[in-house]
Amino acid sequence: MKPKAWAALIAVYIVWGSTYLAIRFTIETIPPFISAGIRFLISGLILYTWRRLSGDQSPSKVEWRAASIVGLLLLLGGNGALVWAEQRIPSGIASLFIATTPLWMVLIDSFRPGGKRATWLTWVGVFVGLIGIALLANPWQGHSTSSPPPDMVGIVVLLFGALSWSIGSLYSRSAPLPKSPLLGTGMEMLTGSVGLFAFATLIGEWKQFDIASISLPSIGGLTYLIIFGSGIGFVAYTWLLRNAPTTIVSTYAYVNPVVAILLGSMIAHEPLERVEIISALIIISGVVLITTGRALTEKKLDPVPLTPGED
């Protein structure tokens, strides 16, 4: 790859890996679903306006409907679950459960009508990933470590978020979305923010939201998520999918958790026990096997790189 592509890939590694810690600081004084709604509303408006002013065609009703489905599954179900669960789970550990998204995508895609069959290497990766999840979520491990037992509600919510993100990603492969990936992303952010705000209203978050009590770390975290997480990260990732090998781009799935764990431990002083390190290595190994198996299958069936709608 050219230096520009490597720079974009490193940006995705660091930026998306650091968003887990930024979320932790953001939700300290801003309710989770409201914070996510604000983030994606602003980011979506910027992306959508930019692409429309750049000449992208006005989306049709069918495209808006598809973007709404993807936006709700990815941002309300996926990201919403993450920001809520980080109230109960350390950011580094949360990133590991979200890193299991490729595992759920393989399981869903293998059993759904018309889905792709997984290779033996991919199934090995799924099995390894499940072992890592079981070890990480083991409710009895708190008796043998200095860390408290894992919060099972938070774990279930995180796994639901990974599942929702997987379903949304698979649906987006064949969904009638705009030809412009960034325009489609902006639409998904806008519709997802509506769902996040609606859910925040449903569970009463607005009553807990006090603008005067928002801390500087929360403002900094939210600003970082808007500018870097949703802005630079998405733009770099979308550009990479069209200008770099898919197998290289997909490595973000197992680099991001490493970055998140290191930042959470060094900056937020999140506990990192031996069992958590071992679980991380097992889960990441499973993701590596899954992405390698998928890459080999795609290389045999279709040498053309994936489009942004196929992530």
Secondary structure, DSSP 8 states (H G I E B T S, - for coil): --HHHHHHHHHHHHHHHHHHHHHHHHTTTS-HHHHHHHHHHHHHHHHHHHHHHTT-----HHHHHHHHHHHIIIIIIIIHHHHHHTTTS-HHHHHHHHTTHHHHHHHHHHHSTT-----HHHHHHHHHHHHHHHHHH-TTGGGSSSS----HHHHHHHHHHHHHHHHHHHHHHHS---SSHHHHHHHHHHHHHHHHHHHHHHTTGGGG--GGG--HHHHHHHHHIIIIIIIIHHHHHHHHHHHS-HHHHTTHHHHHHHHHHHHHHHTS-----HHHHHHHHHHHHHHHHHHHHHHHHHHHH--S---GGG-
